[in-house]
Amino acid sequence: MLLPDGRLKHVHAIARAVQDASGNREFVGAATDITERKRAEEDLRASERKYRHLVDTTPAFIHTALPDGSLDFLSRGWLEYGGLPQTDFLDWRWTAAIHPEDVEGFVDKWRAALASGEPFVAESRVRRSDGEYRWFLQRNVPLRDETGKIVKWYGTGIDIEERRRAEESLQSSKAYLAEAQRLSQTGSWAWNPVTNKNTYQSEEFMRVLGYDPRAPLPSFEEFIQRVHPDDRAANREHFEKAIRDEADFEFEYRIVHPDKGVRDIHVVGHPVLSTSGHLLEFVGTVIDVTERKRAEEELRRSEMELRQMLDLTPQVVAVYGPNSERVYANRVALDYIGLSLEEWRQASDRGVYFHPDDRKQVLDSFDRAFSGGSVEEMELRLRKGDGTYRWFFTRCVPLRDEKGQIKRFYAASIDIDDRKRAEERLQQENVALREEIDKASMFEEIVGTSPALKSVLSRISKVAPSDSTVLITGETGTGKELVARAIHRRSDRVSRPFVSVNCSAIPRDLIASELFGHEKGAFTGATQQRLGRFELANGGTLFLDEVGELPAETQVALLRVLQEHEFERVGGTRRIRADVRVITATNRDLQAAISAGSFRSDLFYRLNVFPIDVPSLRERRTDIPLLVEYFIDRYARKAGKNIKRVNKKTLELLQSYPWPGNIRELQNVIERSIILCETEIFSIDESWLPKRPPMTPESKQQVELPRRLLVQEKDMIEDALKDTRGRVSGPTGAAVKLGIPRSTLESKIRSLKINKNRFRAVPGT
């Protein structure tokens, strides 16, 4: 209806024919202003269209599932990709689109997520409409109600065919879009407040309130009884206030319909006054708005679900106006930048969230999108609320109206930081050979507090920050590689590779190729170029275990690398620079090897810049209880057993045993005991620790000789210390006098329990 002032109103009219006794016919009826209802319905429809478009235009394909895992909705992107109607994907029929080689594992993982309630992330190949399979990363997250019960799963599928091996955490989400129905029913009435009687009620009024249209008019009190008990008091108050004010009224209440149950009613009343201004009656309408309210509630729920879906979608989503003004950002985006929606809208600097190196390129791309309406895709870095940056893949899509004018821009960004960092690492390192980093050492931590071990740790701390070459000596099983790794972890090269090579485990003919690499055709079987361990360790640390086993020709090549910091691949002529810290280890006496001519003295002096002698377990018996506790905890957790204490006799036995195999032997004994232990008290079988055989006259002589040699060795060392006044190192020290390395002499002094301080000169003597 067009009003005189030019405004439009929506009116709902109803009428019926009435004939009097003379046969004269007239029409009576009622007209209801439903303008506000129409506007509300249009707003709700517009909101639904907006969010539906946002779901359909996001780069990810969106779907939702019920708590049992069956799909109940797929976005337009999924349907266009699969080329099938939605009904062919609902419930569990979607599994037919998964590649046969992927479907079993994919479904098992999905069922496991359904059982645990944990988010679901998996990759699989999905069949396209043309029959081709493409890799997709699918991520589903649960939505829980107030009690924690899962009521819906939301998920997305992202095509990762071209970037599958580089991207690790492209995320996705699900969507659910519900449709609602609206239906309006209206009745007219007249009520005399003086007599408290209904003077008129249309048939539709009777039907709306659940009365028989052919029955007599119900009284006002009968009408009140039909009102829901919880709404009766408020209903009476509205009528009483309208009588006092002699004014229009409008409110909603509930009735208990005899057939339809609880219904929502919207009532509008208008006072009819006499010429003298006295109130005669009220006339008005009642509208059954149950379906409308349910539809509105359904639309609100749908809008809320769509908003929740966007908030739960693991993507940064932002909506801009045609002039690039900020309109909306989802919860993920706001949490990421650390702002509220209003703070984000009021931010003035367009480029404040972009990395300075990306800002110009990103803003130029945005300008092209806003000016030309093009779809733009880019990779950029976004700043988090804490000031750090992460890489994102962003896609901007314009929304146009019927005239082709741009109304909105939708920008969806997917976190690809892990992928970018993986790409950077792949460019710098050959990860195919990084398995050396992951090899477990003899034990995971350096355990112990003995003075001998503290001395080693102190030397590690001092040498680690430098690039000096380190020679680690000690018996087998003492943890020399662990010391090398500790030096690497505390050095400036910690972020670069640690490459370990056991020189005794590689054939002599192949050791040079293993260390320095080889060119294609360098020898029989060299079918392609191969990088050596020096190149793989570039910028990091190369650990050469059992360095005393290197053949003579390889010793020469190693000496050259240490002197000139460059080498050539086997069969090659190009010199390659080597930025590598070398740490070596051996359980051999290299001085004896030099004397025997099997090890180069010049190489020894290059390797022995900073010697570290790792004490045997016999020299650090006070650490045995700590090591026992550490290994028991380690292997008990691995075996799922609960060990509460250690048998006292067992601990005494472990401390008294000489441990020729050192920590490795102790570790193996404890692991075996944990496997066989059936109680909460840890104990070992004494037979596992070899005992010395009974002494025979021949064996007594064999034992007596080493004892005499030890006594003689001790006397020689004490005489040398006496002559040098307790000095061990230096040109006038006892080590030079005895012709042995300082580290070897220090080890013997500890093992023979010699107090070298008593030989030092006393002031004044």
C-alpha positions in Angstrom: 0.0 0.0 0.0 1.4 3.4 -1.0 0.8 6.0 1.8 0.3 9.7 1.1 3.8 10.5 2.3 5.3 8.1 -0.3 6.1 5.2 2.1 5.1 1.7 1.3 3.4 -0.6 3.7 2.7 -4.4 3.5 -0.9 -5.2 4.5 -2.5 -8.6 5.0 -6.3 -8.4 4.4 -9.1 -11.0 5.1 -12.9 -10.5 4.5 -16.1 -12.5 4.3 -19.6 -11.9 2.9 -22.5 -11.2 5.3 -26.1 -11.2 4.3 -29.0 -9.8 6.4 -32.6 -11.0 6.5 -33.5 -8.7 3.6 -30.9 -10.3 1.4 -28.6 -7.3 1.5 -25.0 -8.5 1.3 -21.9 -6.7 2.5 -18.3 -7.7 3.2 -16.6 -7.4 6.6 -13.0 -8.1 7.3 -9.7 -7.0 8.8 -6.5 -5.6 7.5 -3.2 -6.2 9.3 0.0 -4.1 8.9 2.8 -6.7 8.3 5.5 -4.2 7.2 7.8 -5.0 10.1 7.4 -8.7 9.6 8.2 -8.4 5.9 11.3 -6.4 6.7 12.4 -8.9 9.3 11.9 -11.7 6.9 13.8 -9.9 4.1 16.7 -9.1 6.5 16.9 -12.8 7.6 16.9 -13.9 3.9 19.6 -11.4 3.1 21.7 -12.6 6.0 21.3 -16.2 4.9 22.3 -15.3 1.3 25.3 -13.4 2.5 26.6 -16.3 4.6 25.7 -18.9 1.9 27.7 -16.9 -0.6 30.6 -16.6 1.8 30.6 -20.4 2.2 30.3 -21.1 -1.5 33.1 -18.6 -2.4 35.7 -19.5 0.2 38.7 -21.3 -1.4 38.0 -24.5 0.7 35.2 -27.0 0.0 33.0 -27.1 3.1 31.0 -29.9 4.5 29.3 -30.9 7.8 28.7 -34.3 9.4 26.4 -35.6 12.1 27.9 -37.0 15.4 27.9 -40.5 13.9 30.2 -39.3 11.0 27.6 -39.3 8.2 27.7 -36.3 5.9 24.6 -34.1 5.9 25.8 -31.1 3.8 28.4 -30.3 1.1 29.1 -26.9 -0.3 28.7 -26.0 -4.0 32.5 -26.4 -4.4 32.3 -30.1 -3.5 29.3 -30.7 -5.7 30.9 -29.0 -8.7 34.2 -30.9 -8.1 32.5 -34.3 -7.9 30.0 -33.6 -10.6 27.2 -35.4 -8.6 24.1 -34.3 -6.7 24.3 -33.8 -3.0 22.3 -37.0 -2.3 25.1 -39.1 -3.8 27.5 -37.9 -1.1 25.3 -37.9 2.1 25.5 -40.4 4.9 28.6 -42.6 4.2 28.1 -42.6 0.4 31.0 -40.1 0.1 33.5 -42.9 0.6 32.9 -44.0 -3.0 34.7 -40.9 -4.1 37.9 -41.7 -2.1 40.7 -43.5 -3.9 40.6 -47.3 -3.3 44.1 -47.2 -1.9 43.2 -44.5 0.6 39.7 -45.2 1.6 40.4 -47.9 4.3 42.9 -45.8 6.2 41.0 -42.6 5.8 37.8 -44.1 7.1 39.6 -45.8 10.0 41.1 -42.5 11.0 37.7 -40.8 10.7 36.1 -43.4 12.9 38.9 -43.0 15.5 38.3 -39.3 15.6 34.5 -39.9 16.0 35.3 -42.2 19.0 37.8 -39.9 20.7 36.2 -36.5 19.9 39.6 -35.2 18.8 39.9 -33.0 15.6 40.4 -35.0 12.4 43.2 -34.3 9.9 43.9 -36.6 7.0 45.0 -36.5 3.4 43.5 -38.7 0.6 42.9 -38.7 -3.1 39.3 -37.7 -4.2 37.8 -38.4 -7.6 36.9 -35.4 -9.7 34.0 -35.3 -12.1 36.2 -36.3 -15.0 37.4 -39.4 -13.2 40.8 -37.9 -12.2 41.9 -38.2 -8.6 43.5 -35.3 -6.8 45.0 -35.0 -3.3 42.9 -33.2 -0.7 43.8 -32.2 2.9 40.6 -32.7 5.0 40.2 -31.4 8.5 37.1 -31.8 10.7 36.5 -30.2 14.1 33.7 -30.9 16.5 31.1 -28.5 17.9 30.0 -29.3 21.4 27.0 -28.1 23.4 27.1 -26.8 26.9 27.4 -30.3 28.3 30.4 -31.1 26.1 28.4 -33.5 23.9 29.3 -33.3 20.2 26.4 -32.0 18.2 28.0 -31.4 14.8 31.3 -31.8 12.9 32.5 -29.0 10.6 35.1 -29.6 8.0 36.8 -28.4 4.9 38.6 -30.0 2.0 41.6 -28.2 0.3 43.1 -29.3 -3.0 46.8 -29.9 -2.3 47.7 -31.8 -5.4 50.5 -29.5 -6.5 51.8 -28.7 -3.0 50.9 -31.9 -1.0 54.5 -32.8 -0.1 55.5 -29.4 1.0 52.3 -28.3 2.9 51.8 -29.9 6.3 49.0 -28.1 7.8 46.5 -26.8 5.3 43.3 -26.8 7.3 39.8 -27.2 6.4 36.3 -27.0 7.9 32.7 -28.0 7.5 29.6 -26.1 7.0 25.9 -26.5 7.6 23.2 -24.4 6.1 19.6 -24.8 7.2 16.5 -23.5 5.5 13.4 -22.2 7.2 9.7 -21.8 6.3 7.4 -18.9 7.2 3.7 -19.1 7.5 1.3 -16.4 8.9 -2.3 -16.8 10.1 -4.4 -13.8 11.3 -7.8 -13.3 13.1 -9.7 -10.2 14.2 -11.5 -9.5 17.4 -13.4 -6.9 19.5 -13.5 -6.8 23.3 -15.5 -4.5 25.7 -13.4 -3.9 28.8 -16.4 -2.5 30.7 -18.5 -5.7 30.4 -15.3 -7.9 30.0 -17.0 -9.6 27.1 -15.8 -10.5 23.6 -18.2 -8.7 21.3 -16.7 -10.0 18.1 -14.3 -12.8 17.0 -13.7 -13.9 13.4 -13.6 -17.5 12.4 -9.9 -17.3 11.8 -9.5 -15.9 15.3 -11.4 -18.9 16.6 -9.2 -21.3 14.6 -6.0 -19.5 15.6 -6.9 -19.9 19.3 -8.2 -23.4 18.9 -11.9 -22.8 19.2 -14.7 -24.2 17.1 -15.7 -21.4 14.7 -19.3 -22.6 14.9 -19.4 -22.5 18.7 -20.5 -19.5 20.8 -18.0 -16.8 21.4 -15.8 -17.7 24.4 -15.8 -15.3 27.3 -12.7 -13.3 28.2 -12.0 -15.6 31.1 -12.2 -18.6 28.9 -9.8 -16.9 26.6 -7.4 -16.3 29.5 -7.5 -19.9 30.5 -6.2 -20.8 27.0 -3.2 -18.6 27.5 -0.1 -20.5 28.6 0.1 -20.5 32.5 3.5 -18.8 32.5 2.1 -15.9 30.3 -1.3 -15.3 32.0 -0.1 -12.7 34.5 1.8 -10.7 31.9 -1.2 -11.0 29.6 -3.5 -9.5 32.2 -1.0 -6.7 32.9 -0.9 -5.7 29.3 -4.7 -5.5 29.0 -5.0 -3.6 32.3 -2.3 -1.1 31.3 -4.0 -0.6 27.9 -7.3 0.2 29.7 -5.7 2.7 32.1 -3.8 4.4 29.3 -6.6 4.0 26.7 -3.7 3.4 24.3 -2.7 1.0 21.6 -0.9 -2.1 22.7 1.1 -4.9 21.0 2.7 -7.9 22.6 3.2 -11.6 22.1 2.2 -14.5 24.3 1.7 -18.3 24.1 -1.5 -20.4 24.1 -2.0 -24.1 24.7 -3.8 -25.2 21.5 -5.9 -28.3 22.1 -4.6 -29.9 18.9 -1.3 -28.2 18.1 0.1 -27.7 21.5 1.9 -24.5 22.5 1.6 -21.8 19.8 3.1 -18.3 19.7 0.5 -15.5 19.2 1.1 -11.9 18.2 -1.7 -9.5 19.3 -2.3 -5.9 18.3 -5.0 -3.8 19.9 -6.5 -0.4 19.3 -8.9 1.6 21.6 -12.2 2.8 20.3 -13.4 6.0 22.0 -16.8 7.6 22.1 -17.3 11.2 20.9 -16.9 12.3 24.5 -13.6 10.5 24.7 -14.7 7.5 26.8 -13.3 4.1 26.1 -15.9 1.9 24.4 -13.9 -1.2 23.3 -10.7 -2.5 21.9 -10.4 -4.0 18.4 -7.5 -5.8 17.0 -5.9 -8.8 15.5 -4.2 -12.0 16.5 -1.6 -13.7 14.3 -0.3 -17.1 14.8 3.4 -16.4 14.5 4.6 -19.9 15.6 5.9 -20.8 12.2 7.3 -17.4 11.7 9.1 -17.4 15.1 10.3 -20.9 14.4 11.5 -19.8 11.0 13.1 -16.8 12.5 14.7 -18.9 15.2 15.8 -21.4 12.6 17.3 -18.6 10.5 19.0 -17.2 13.5 20.4 -20.6 14.4 21.4 -21.1 10.8 23.1 -17.7 10.8 24.7 -18.6 14.1 25.9 -21.9 12.7 27.3 -20.2 9.7 29.0 -17.7 11.9 30.3 -20.5 14.1 31.3 -22.4 11.0 33.3 -19.4 9.8 34.7 -18.9 13.3 35.6 -22.6 13.6 37.0 -22.8 10.1 40.8 -22.9 10.5 41.2 -20.0 8.1 41.6 -16.2 8.5 38.5 -14.8 6.8 37.8 -11.1 6.3 35.1 -9.2 4.5 35.6 -5.7 2.9 33.2 -3.2 1.4 33.5 -1.8 -2.1 35.8 1.0 -0.9 38.0 -1.5 1.0 36.3 -0.6 4.3 36.5 -3.4 6.9 33.1 -5.1 7.4 33.7 -8.5 9.1 36.4 -10.8 10.3 35.9 -14.3 11.7 37.0 -15.4 15.2 40.2 -17.0 13.9 41.3 -13.8 12.3 40.5 -11.7 15.4 42.3 -14.1 17.7 45.3 -14.1 15.4 45.8 -10.3 15.2 44.7 -9.9 18.9 41.9 -7.4 18.3 38.2 -7.2 18.8 36.0 -6.8 15.7 35.4 -3.1 16.4 39.1 -2.4 17.0 39.9 -4.1 13.6 37.2 -2.1 11.8 38.6 1.2 13.2 42.3 0.5 12.3 43.4 3.0 9.7 46.6 1.7 8.3 45.9 -0.9 5.6 49.3 -2.4 5.6 49.9 -2.6 9.3 49.3 -6.4 9.5 51.6 -7.3 6.5 55.3 -8.0 6.7 57.3 -4.9 5.6 58.9 -7.0 2.8 55.5 -8.1 1.5 53.5 -4.8 2.1 53.9 -3.2 -1.3 53.2 -6.3 -3.3 50.2 -7.2 -1.2 48.7 -3.7 -1.3 49.2 -3.6 -5.1 47.4 -6.9 -5.4 44.5 -5.7 -3.2 44.3 -2.5 -5.3 44.0 -4.5 -8.5 41.2 -6.6 -6.9 39.3 -3.6 -5.6 39.7 -1.5 -8.8 39.2 -4.2 -11.4 37.2 -6.8 -9.5 39.7 -9.5 -10.3 40.3 -12.6 -8.2 43.7 -12.3 -6.6 45.8 -15.1 -5.0 49.0 -14.4 -3.2 51.4 -15.7 -0.5 52.1 -13.2 2.3 53.2 -12.9 5.9 50.6 -11.7 8.5 51.6 -10.3 11.9 50.2 -12.0 15.0 49.1 -10.1 18.1 52.4 -10.9 19.7 54.4 -9.3 16.8 55.5 -12.5 15.1 54.7 -13.3 11.5 53.4 -16.4 9.8 53.0 -17.3 6.1 49.5 -17.4 4.6 48.0 -18.2 1.2 45.3 -15.6 0.6 42.5 -15.5 -2.0 40.4 -12.4 -2.6 37.0 -12.9 -4.3 34.6 -10.1 -5.3 30.8 -10.2 -4.8 28.7 -8.3 -7.4 25.1 -7.2 -7.3 22.6 -7.6 -10.2 24.1 -4.6 -12.0 27.6 -6.0 -11.8 28.7 -3.5 -9.2 31.1 -4.8 -6.5 29.3 -5.0 -3.1 31.8 -7.0 -1.0 35.2 -8.5 -1.1 35.9 -11.8 0.6 39.4 -12.6 1.6 40.2 -16.1 3.0 43.8 -16.9 4.2 45.2 -20.4 4.9 48.2 -20.8 7.2 51.1 -22.2 5.2 53.9 -21.3 7.5 54.9 -24.9 8.2 55.0 -25.5 4.4 57.1 -22.4 3.8 59.6 -23.3 6.5 59.8 -26.8 5.2 60.6 -25.5 1.8 63.3 -23.3 3.2 64.8 -26.2 5.0 64.6 -28.4 1.9 66.6 -25.7 0.0 69.3 -25.6 2.6 69.7 -29.3 3.5 69.4 -32.7 2.0 66.9 -34.1 4.4 67.2 -37.5 2.9 70.4 -38.0 4.8 69.3 -36.4 8.1 68.5 -39.7 9.6 71.8 -39.5 11.3 70.4 -36.8 13.5 67.6 -39.0 14.7 69.8 -42.0 15.6 69.5 -42.7 19.2 72.8 -42.4 21.2 73.7 -44.8 24.0 71.5 -42.8 26.3 69.5 -39.7 26.0 71.0 -37.5 28.7 74.2 -37.2 30.5 73.4 -38.5 34.0 75.7 -38.2 37.0 77.2 -35.8 39.5 80.6 -37.4 40.1 83.7 -35.2 40.0 85.0 -37.1 37.0 81.9 -36.4 35.0 81.7 -32.8 36.2 85.2 -32.2 34.9 84.0 -33.5 31.5 80.9 -31.3 31.5 83.0 -28.3 32.4 85.3 -28.9 29.4 82.3 -29.4 27.1 80.9 -26.0 28.2 84.3 -24.3 27.6 85.0 -25.7 24.1 81.5 -25.8 22.7 81.2 -22.0 21.7 84.5 -22.3 19.7 85.1 -24.0 16.4 88.2 -25.9 17.7 88.7 -29.5 16.8 88.0 -31.9 19.7 89.4 -35.4 20.3 87.3 -37.5 22.6 89.0 -40.5 24.1 87.8 -43.2 26.5 86.8 -46.9 26.7 84.1 -48.3 24.6 80.6 -47.8 25.9 81.4 -44.6 27.9 79.3 -42.3 25.7 81.8 -40.5 23.5 79.1 -39.7 20.8 76.9 -38.3 23.5 79.7 -35.9 24.5 80.1 -34.9 20.8 76.3 -34.2 20.5 76.4 -32.1 23.7 79.2 -30.0 22.2 77.2 -29.5 19.1 74.0 -28.6 21.0 75.8 -25.9 23.0 77.6 -24.4 19.9 76.6 -21.7 17.5 76.0 -24.5 14.9 73.1 -26.1 16.8 70.6 -25.2 14.1 72.7 -26.9 11.5 73.3 -30.6 10.8 75.1 -33.0 13.2 76.4 -35.8 11.0 77.9 -38.9 12.6 80.2 -41.4 10.8 81.5 -44.6 12.3 84.8 -45.0 10.5 85.2 -48.7 11.6 81.8 -49.6 10.1 82.6 -48.5 6.5 84.8 -50.6 4.2 88.3 -49.1 3.6 87.6 -48.8 -0.1 84.5 -46.7 0.4 85.4 -44.5 3.3 86.8 -41.7 1.1 83.6 -41.7 -1.0 81.5 -41.7 2.2 83.3 -38.7 3.6 84.0 -36.6 0.5 81.4 -37.8 -2.0 82.1 -38.9 -5.5 81.4 -37.9 -9.1 79.4 -40.1 -11.6 81.7 -42.7 -13.0 84.5 -42.2 -10.4 84.6 -46.0 -9.9 82.6 -49.1 -10.7 79.1 -48.7 -9.4 79.2 -44.9 -9.2 76.2 -44.4 -11.4 75.4 -40.9 -10.2 77.0 -38.1 -8.3 76.8 -38.4 -4.5 77.4 -35.8 -1.8 79.7 -36.8 1.0 79.3 -36.4 4.7 81.4 -33.2 4.7 79.0 -31.5 2.3 75.9 -32.8 4.2 77.4 -31.4 7.4 78.1 -28.0 5.9 77.6 -25.3 8.5 77.3 -27.9 11.2 79.3 -30.6 12.9 80.9 -33.8 11.6 81.6 -36.5 14.2 84.1 -39.1 13.2 83.9 -42.0 15.6 86.7 -44.6 15.7 88.9 -42.2 13.8 91.9 -44.4 14.6 90.5 -46.9 12.0 90.9 -44.5 9.0 93.2 -45.9 6.3 96.4 -44.0 5.6 95.2 -42.4 2.3 92.0 -41.1 3.9 94.1 -39.7 6.8 96.0 -37.6 4.2 92.7 -36.3 2.7 91.3 -35.5 6.2 94.4 -33.6 7.1 94.1 -31.5 4.0 90.5 -30.6 4.9 91.5 -29.6 8.4 94.4 -27.5 7.1 92.9 -25.9 4.0 89.1 -26.2 4.7 88.5 -27.6 1.2 88.3 -31.0 -0.5 87.6 -32.7 -3.8 85.0 -35.4 -4.5 86.4 -38.8 -5.5 86.9 -38.6 -9.2 86.4 -34.9 -9.3 88.7 -31.9 -9.8 86.6 -29.0 -8.4 87.6 -27.8 -5.0 84.7 -27.5 -2.5 84.9 -25.3 0.6 84.1 -27.0 3.9 82.5 -25.0 6.7 82.5 -27.9 9.1 83.5 -28.4 12.7 85.2 -31.8 13.2 84.9 -33.8 16.4 86.6 -37.1 16.6 86.6 -40.0 19.0 88.5 -43.2 19.6 89.1 -45.9 22.2 92.5 -46.7 20.8 95.9 -45.4 22.0 96.7 -43.1 19.1 100.2 -42.5 20.5 100.9 -46.2 20.2 99.4 -46.2 16.7 101.7 -43.4 15.7 104.7 -45.3 17.1 103.5 -48.4 15.1 103.2 -46.2 11.9 99.4 -46.8 11.5 98.4 -43.2 12.3 99.9 -39.9 11.2 101.4 -37.8 13.9 100.5 -34.5 12.0 96.9 -35.6 11.8 96.9 -36.4 15.5 98.1 -32.9 16.4 95.4 -31.4 14.2 92.7 -33.5 15.9 94.1 -33.2 19.5 93.6 -29.4 19.7 91.2 -29.9 22.6 91.3 -33.4 24.1 88.4 -34.7 26.4 88.9 -38.0 28.1 85.6 -39.6 29.1 85.9 -41.5 32.4 85.0 -45.2 32.6 82.1 -46.3 34.8 84.6 -47.7 37.2 85.9 -44.2 37.8 82.5 -42.8 38.5 80.8 -45.4 40.7 79.0 -42.7 42.6 76.9 -42.1 39.5 75.7 -45.7 39.3 72.6 -45.2 41.5 71.5 -42.2 39.4 72.1 -44.2 36.2 70.2 -47.2 37.5 67.3 -44.9 38.4 67.3 -43.2 35.0 67.4 -46.5 33.0 64.8 -48.1 35.2 62.4 -45.2 34.7 63.2 -45.2 30.9 62.6 -48.9 30.3 59.8 -49.3 32.8 57.7 -46.6 31.1 58.5 -48.2 27.8 57.4 -51.6 29.1 54.3 -50.3 30.9 55.6 -51.4 34.3 55.6 -49.7 37.7 58.9 -50.1 39.6 58.8 -48.4 43.0 62.2 -49.2 44.5 65.5 -51.1 43.9 66.5 -54.1 45.9 69.3 -53.1 48.2 71.4 -56.1 47.4 71.0 -55.5 43.7 72.2 -51.9 44.1 75.3 -53.1 46.0 76.0 -55.7 43.4 75.7 -53.1 40.6 78.1 -50.7 42.4 80.7 -53.4 43.1 80.8 -54.8 39.6 83.8 -53.5 37.4 81.6 -52.9 34.3 84.1 -53.6 31.5 81.5 -52.6 29.0 80.8 -49.4 30.9 77.4 -47.6 30.6 76.3 -49.6 27.6 76.7 -52.8 29.6 74.8 -51.3 32.5 72.0 -50.2 30.2 71.7 -53.6 28.6 71.6 -55.4 32.0 68.8 -53.0 33.3 66.8 -53.4 30.1 66.9 -57.2 30.4 65.9 -57.0 34.1 62.9 -54.8 33.3 61.7 -57.2 30.7 61.9 -60.1 33.2 60.8 -58.2 36.3 57.3 -59.2 37.6 57.2 -57.2 40.8 57.4 -53.6 41.9 60.9 -54.2 43.3 63.7 -54.1 40.8 66.3 -56.8 41.1 68.8 -58.5 38.8 70.1 -62.1 38.4 73.6 -62.2 39.8 74.6 -64.7 37.2 74.2 -61.9 34.5 77.3 -60.2 35.9 80.3 -62.5 34.9 82.4 -63.5 37.9 86.1 -64.1 37.9 87.0 -67.8 37.6 88.7 -69.6 40.6 92.4 -68.9 41.0 94.8 -71.6 39.8 98.6 -71.4 40.3 98.9 -70.4 36.6 96.1 -67.8 36.9 97.6 -66.4 40.1 100.8 -65.8 38.2 98.8 -64.2 35.4 97.1 -61.9 37.9 100.3 -61.2 39.8 102.1 -59.8 36.8 99.5 -57.1 36.0 99.5 -56.1 39.7 103.2 -55.8 39.7 103.1 -53.8 36.5 100.5 -51.4 38.0 102.7 -50.9 41.0 105.7 -50.3 38.8 103.6 -47.9 36.6 102.4 -46.0 39.7 106.0 -45.7 41.0 107.2 -44.3 37.6 104.4 -41.8 37.5 105.0 -40.6 41.1 108.8 -40.3 40.4 108.0 -38.2 37.3 105.6 -36.0 39.3 108.2 -35.6 42.0 110.8 -34.5 39.5 108.4 -32.0 37.9 106.9 -30.9 41.3 103.4 -32.0 40.4 103.3 -30.4 36.9 101.5 -32.7 34.4 101.5 -30.6 31.1 103.9 -28.3 29.4 107.4 -28.9 28.1 108.7 -29.6 31.6 105.7 -31.6 32.7 105.5 -35.3 33.7 103.6 -36.2 30.5 106.6 -35.2 28.3 109.0 -36.8 30.7 107.1 -40.1 30.5 106.5 -39.8 26.7 102.7 -40.1 26.9 99.8 -37.6 26.2 98.7 -35.4 29.0 95.1 -36.8 28.8 96.4 -40.3 29.1 98.6 -39.4 32.1 95.6 -37.6 33.8 93.5 -40.7 33.3 96.1 -43.0 34.8 96.6 -40.6 37.8 92.9 -40.9 38.5 92.7 -44.7 38.0 95.8 -45.3 40.2 94.4 -42.8 42.8 97.6 -40.7 42.8 97.4 -37.3 44.6 99.5 -35.1 42.4 99.0 -32.1 44.7 101.4 -33.6 47.3 104.3 -33.3 44.8 103.9 -29.6 44.2 106.5 -27.2 45.5 105.8 -25.6 48.9 106.5 -21.9 49.1 109.8 -21.2 50.9 111.4 -24.6 50.2 
